[in-house]
Each structure stands twice: as C-alpha cells, then as structure tokens.
Amino acid sequence: SCLIPIYKSSRWPKWKLRLGLTLYDGLALFKGIGPHRFLSAQETMEQEPLLNPKNPLGGAIYHDATMDDARVCLETLLQANEMGAYISNYATVTHVQEKEGLIHDVCVEDTFSKESAHITTSFLVNATGPWADSFNHLVDTTLPPHLNPSKGIHVVTAPLTQSHAILLHSKKDQRALFIIPRNGTALIGTTDTDFSGNPDTLSIEADDVSYLLEAVNYFMPDKHLTESDIIYHTVGLRPLIQQTTQSSYKRSREHHFFWPRPNMMTISGGKYTTYRSIAEEATKLILKNMSPSKAIQSLTRNLPLYGGNFEDLDTLFETHRDYLCKTYQIDSDIVYFIMSRYGSRFEDILRCLAENHLFQDNISDTPYYKGEVIYAIRQEMAVTLEDFLRRRTSILLDKGPNHTCVNEVASLFQQELAWTDTQKESEIHAFLESVSKPLYTKQHNG
C-alpha cells in the first residue's frame, strides 16, 4: 500500500485527492488489491512516525503493485523463445544491408568472441528504446531524431518507512516522488530531466542527488539524509518522443511508429505498463504490411507471462508442496520462495537445487539460493556476474556491491562455466569496478 500525506501546502487538496483515488479504483473496476481510504492526521503520523509532524491534515492510502523491470524483460524473451523465437544475448547489430530500397540483412557481432554473422530478414523492427535514433542511423544517417530522452535516477538508503510506500511531491517543482520499502532498504525516486548525447555515457549528476535528498528531508526532517547514507544508485532513460512541451516530466509517454524503410519499423516512446499493447499494435501493422489479405488474431490478451500459468500463489503452494518436498528433498520454505519468484516454472528451478545440497544454501546475506545461480546460467542466459546480481536478481540494488556475496556467486559461475582462477578474479574485478564508481563526478572550475 502507498500512503499520501496531506499538508496545507500539498499539491492536491483533500477533495481533489478523493476524486482522483475514486477514479483510480474505478479504472480497476474496483477489483484491485483494495479500495483507497483516508486517515486522520493522528492516524497518518501513527502509520509513519518519521513524517514531518508540522501541521499534517491527514493522509490517504491506496494500493498499487511493483514490478521487476529486468525480469519482465527477461521473461518476455523466454516466453517468446518457448513459442518459437530465436533469442540472442550480448549480440550487437554492427551494420544493416539494403537491397533495392529494402532492408536485406543485418550483421550481428558477439560481444565476447567478436565473431559475426549475417541474418537475412524480410522485416526489421527497431525496438531499442533510448538507442532507437542511433540504430536508425545504421540504416540512414540523414534520418531525423525522433527522441528527446528523459533521465531518471533512484537512490537506495536504509529503511525510512514503517509499513507503506510513500508518495511525496517535491517542493521544488511539485513532481511526484516515491519512497518504496524493499528487502530491508528504501528505494527513492525518481527524477525527470532532459538528456542529450549517447545513452552509453549516462551518469548521475550532483543536482539529481540533491533533488531527491532535499525532497525526502523536507517530509522527514529528522532523518537528515546526506550522500553518505546512499547504499546504491541507478540511472536510466525514458525514450520519450520529441514534443514542444518544455518540461520533460510533462511530456507524453505515448508511443509512435516510424517507417525508415518500407520493411522496417522503429518503435519510439511508450512505457512498461503499455508494452504488450504496443507489441500487439506493432505486430498487426507488420503483418498487414507483409500479408495485407491475411486475417490476424492476437494471442497476447490471454497469454500469461513466462511462469504465469497459475491463479493464486498460496493455492499453487498447497497443491504441490507435499509432492515437491518429498520428490526433491527440499524444505517447504524453499519451495514457497521459488514459487513466489518463478511461478509455474518452479519445478525447473527445484531440479537445479536438488542436484547438490549446497545449492539449497542462501547466498550470503540474501534470500536467494545458490542453485538459482546455476539455473540463471543454464536457462536465463546469464553469462556475467552483473547479469545475475543486477538483472536476474535485485541483489545489487538491495545490498550494493557486497564482496562476500560477489565472491560466492563468482565461485558458482566458475563451477558451472569452468572458469580458471584467473578468469574468476578478472570477472570479480571487472564487476566491482563497474558498480563501485563514485556517485557522480564532481565538476571543478579552472
């Protein structure tokens, strides 16, 4: 649940907030996690005592869900693979070949081996997010840019809330910010500022950090958060389409389709909450382009994500618990955790954990099991430490670069991939160097 504290200076007065939350519940057909409710000033402070005690008017609680964006991306790919798509990880398109005004083939290079291959195509889709303009230039350097990306950062600190996520508004520009409790930490974000340049050079600036800390310190004055309280930080880009609106946070998150060539589509804009709708719309346009007379029926409306073939987690657990514990000689707590992470694919992971009793041990100071590393390598295309620690799990986000944890995971990679000791140490060094950079580069005059 998410708490919105209400003060006299709040962006939304109580009547407007009540109207907005009623509409919010209505959009979910009143079938969401639960209905919103309002709190008195005293109840609000009792719920979250660290909030500014100066003249609160009350608060509102509403319900929402969080997502693991990296795993949503991964599981979409795994589902596509199960349905017949070929998936390549760490493969870079280096150039695009045309023939008679149409895209004919692309040259793809393996990031590690540097080997390359040509793939002939009848239709090419550019769905590379903030790299969309750069990819278009592989086809035609004269194509105009379609993106005006927006940068957002998050910082992670020790816990700040008792039991809720909290929605705040920055006093500087009234943008909405969240403090989200997760795995014993607080995730604070996000910013929304213009970005121009190469997405690969994206970095955090001092103003980004101070913006978040000032906002939190205004609403939680007793915490006195400083940069030294930051455990970890992330930065990313929103691939927003170009618009005349000046403020990046006011720009539309709508998507557009562009056609650099008759048999090439570039998808720009959009967001995670609409990605399936965008994919369905794009697929219909592509098939119509390729086979105008062919009837098209989409499956996505009734197709669950990879591992989503179940209705209720507790029912799934109760139905299979005894059989799984007996068959794999695994504790029921492990079974429940694996089900909560992998859904209906649980047995694939449990088979990995059952191979070696050591795989049923937790990775140091995390809820994850060592057998999950093995599974990620074999079935989820993990080839680097960062793949597992940042993208297959949220260990890096939750704990920062924990050396003990990194070493344990590296040992499992070494075991599964037959790394030499030199390779293992090189991988550890490369990972720690990439994630232990300064929060931001301080600017010096002169």
C-alpha positions, 0 to 999 in steps of 0.5 A: 500500500502507498500512503499520501500525506496531506499538508496545507501546502500539498499539491492536491487538496483533500477533495481533489485527492478523493476524486482522483483515488475514486477514479483510480479504483474505478479504472480497476473496476474496483477489483484491485488489491483494495479500495483507497481510504483516508486517515486522520492526521493522528492516524497518518503520523501513527502509520509513519512516525518519521513524517514531518509532524508540522501541521499534517491534515491527514493522509490517504492510502491506496494500493498499487503493485511493483514490478521487476523491470529486468525480469519482465524483460527477461521473461518476455524473451523466454516466453517468446523463445518457448513459442518459437523465437530465436533469442540472442544475448550480448549480440550487437547489430554492427551494420544493416544491408539494403537491397533495392530500397529494402532492408536485406540483412543485418550483421550481428557481432558477439560481444565476447568472441567478436565473431559475426554473422549475417541474418537475412530478414524480410522485416526489421523492427527497431525496438531499442528504446533510448538507442532507437535514433542511433540504430536508425542511423545504421540504416540512414544517417540523414534520418531525423531524431525522433527522441528527446530522452528523459533521465531518471535516477533512484537512490537506495538508503536504509529503511525510512518507512514503517509499513507503506510506500510513500508518495511525496511531491517535491517542493521544488517543482511539485513532481511526484516522488516515491519512497518504496520499502524493499528487502530491508532498504528504501528505494527513492525516486525518481527524477525527470530531466532532459538528456542529450548525447549517447545513452552509453555515457549516462551518469548521475549528476550532483543536482539529481542527488540533491533533488531527491535528498532535499525532497525526502528531508523536507517530509522527514526532517529528522532523518537528515539524509546526506550522500553518505547514507546512499547504499546504491544508485541507478540511472536510466532513460525514458525514450520519450518522443520529441514534443514542444512541451518544455518540461520533460516530466510533462511530456507524453509517454505515448508511443509512435511508429516510424517507417525508415524503410518500407520493411522496417519499423522503429518503435519510439516512446511508450512505457512498461505498463503499455508494452504488450499493447504496443507489441500487439499494435506493432505486430498487426501493422507488420503483418498487414504490411507483409500479408495485407489479405491475411486475417490476424488474431492476437494471442497476447490478451490471454497469454500469461507471462513466462511462469504465469500459468497459475491463479493464486500463489498460496493455492499453487503452494498447497497443491504441490508442496507435499509432492515437491518436498518429498520428490526433491528433498527440499524444505517447504520454505524453499519451495514457497520462495521459488514459487513466489519468484518463478511461478509455474516454472518452479519445478525447473528451478527445484531440479537445479537445487536438488542436484547438490545440497549446497545449492539449497544454501542462501547466498550470503546475506540474501534470500536467494539460493545458490542453485538459482545461480546455476539455473540463471546460467543454464536457462536465463542466459546469464553469462556475467556476474552483473547479469545475475546480481543486477538483472536476474536478481535485485541483489545489487540494488538491495545490498550494493556491491557486497564482496562476500556475496560477489565472491560466492556467486563468482565461485558458482559461475566458475563451477558451472562455466569452468572458469580458471582462477584467473578468469574468476578474479578478472570477472570479480574485478571487472564487476566491482569496478563497474558498480563501485564508481563514485556517485557522480563526478564532481565538476571543478572550475579552472 
